[in-house]
């Protein structure tokens, strides 16, 4: 194959014209007018956000009642694990506090954190059923009969 010789690319010359500096400034009265307009807009925005929002009717059955969930969880924990177990519900998190005398955690973990906390993230709609399944898993892990 014969070697092809490439022609050099044409040089393009760019003409750059200097930008003229503008020496026009806003006067004090123009600046004051602008700041008054901005203040007026801020006041209007604040007025519209502070107006009462319309009341929306929400189906109460679709909202998880935290008090009922806590009450039901306490009954399940007392029945299956014992009364000395603690818990915390901040949906979707459910934390179970295992007493140190019943814990089977690693000694280095327990000496560092000074407590045994088991946590589960409840999926949408799980509620007390998810907590019950978690309690059974912890019960099996701790070998409580």
C-alpha positions in Angstrom: 0.0 0.0 0.0 1.3 3.4 -0.9 1.7 5.9 1.9 -0.6 8.9 1.4 0.7 12.3 2.3 -1.6 14.4 4.3 -1.9 18.1 3.5 -1.4 20.5 6.4 -4.6 22.0 7.7 -5.3 25.6 7.0 -4.6 28.0 9.8 -7.6 29.9 10.9 -7.0 33.4 12.2 -9.5 34.7 14.8 -9.9 38.3 15.2 -10.7 39.3 18.8 -12.1 42.7 19.4 -11.7 44.2 22.8 -14.9 44.5 24.9 -15.7 48.0 25.9 -16.3 48.5 29.6 -19.6 50.0 30.5 -19.3 52.8 32.9 -23.0 53.1 33.6 -24.0 52.6 37.2 -27.4 52.5 38.8 -28.3 55.6 40.7 -29.4 55.5 44.3 -33.0 56.2 43.4 -33.0 53.3 40.8 -31.5 51.0 43.4 -34.0 52.0 46.0 -36.9 51.4 43.6 -35.5 47.9 42.8 -35.1 47.0 46.5 -38.7 48.2 47.3 -40.0 46.0 44.5 -38.1 43.0 45.9 -39.4 43.7 49.4 -43.0 43.9 48.1 -42.6 40.5 46.4 -41.3 39.0 49.6 -44.3 40.3 51.5 -46.7 38.9 48.9 -45.0 35.5 49.0 -45.1 35.4 52.8 -48.8 36.3 52.8 -49.7 33.5 50.4 -47.7 30.9 52.4 -49.2 31.9 55.7 -52.8 31.6 54.6 -54.8 28.7 56.0 -54.4 25.6 53.9 -57.6 23.7 53.0 -58.5 20.8 55.3 -58.0 17.5 53.5 -60.0 14.5 54.7 -57.7 11.5 55.1 -58.9 8.0 55.6 -57.7 7.3 59.2 -57.5 3.5 58.4 -54.6 4.1 56.0 -52.5 5.9 58.7 -50.6 3.7 61.1 -51.8 4.5 64.6 -48.5 4.6 66.5 -50.2 4.2 69.9 -52.1 1.1 68.8 -48.9 -0.3 67.2 -46.9 0.3 70.3 -49.6 -1.3 72.5 -49.9 -4.4 70.2 -46.1 -4.7 70.0 -45.8 -4.5 73.8 -48.3 -7.4 74.1 -46.4 -9.5 71.6 -43.1 -8.9 73.3 -44.4 -9.7 76.7 -46.0 -12.9 75.4 -43.2 -14.3 73.3 -39.9 -12.8 74.8 -40.6 -11.5 78.2 -41.4 -8.3 80.1 -37.7 -7.3 80.5 -37.3 -6.5 76.7 -37.6 -2.9 75.6 -38.6 -1.5 72.3 -39.0 1.6 70.2 -41.2 2.3 67.3 -40.4 5.1 64.9 -42.0 3.9 61.7 -40.6 2.4 59.6 -37.9 1.4 62.1 -38.6 -1.0 65.0 -35.9 -1.4 67.6 -35.9 -4.2 70.1 -33.6 -3.8 73.2 -32.4 -7.2 74.5 -31.4 -7.4 78.2 -27.7 -8.1 78.5 -28.3 -11.3 80.6 -30.4 -12.8 77.7 -28.2 -11.5 74.9 -26.0 -13.8 72.8 -24.1 -10.9 71.2 -20.3 -11.0 70.9 -18.6 -9.8 74.1 -16.6 -7.2 72.3 -19.7 -5.7 70.8 -21.5 -5.7 74.1 -18.6 -4.2 76.0 -18.3 -1.4 73.5 -22.0 -0.5 73.0 -23.2 -1.5 76.5 -26.5 -2.8 75.1 -27.9 -5.2 72.5 -30.2 -3.5 70.0 -31.9 -5.5 67.2 -33.5 -3.3 64.4 -35.8 -4.1 61.5 -37.2 -1.8 58.8 -40.8 -2.4 58.3 -42.1 -2.3 54.7 -45.2 -0.5 53.6 -48.3 -2.2 55.1 -46.4 -4.6 57.3 -47.2 -3.0 60.6 -47.8 -5.5 63.5 -47.3 -8.5 61.2 -43.8 -7.4 60.4 -43.1 -6.9 64.0 -44.4 -10.3 64.9 -42.2 -12.0 62.3 -39.2 -10.1 63.6 -40.0 -11.1 67.2 -40.1 -14.8 66.2 -36.7 -14.4 64.5 -35.2 -12.9 67.6 -36.8 -15.5 69.8 -35.4 -18.3 67.6 -31.9 -16.6 67.6 -31.9 -16.2 71.4 -33.3 -19.8 71.8 -36.2 -18.6 74.1 -38.9 -21.3 74.5 
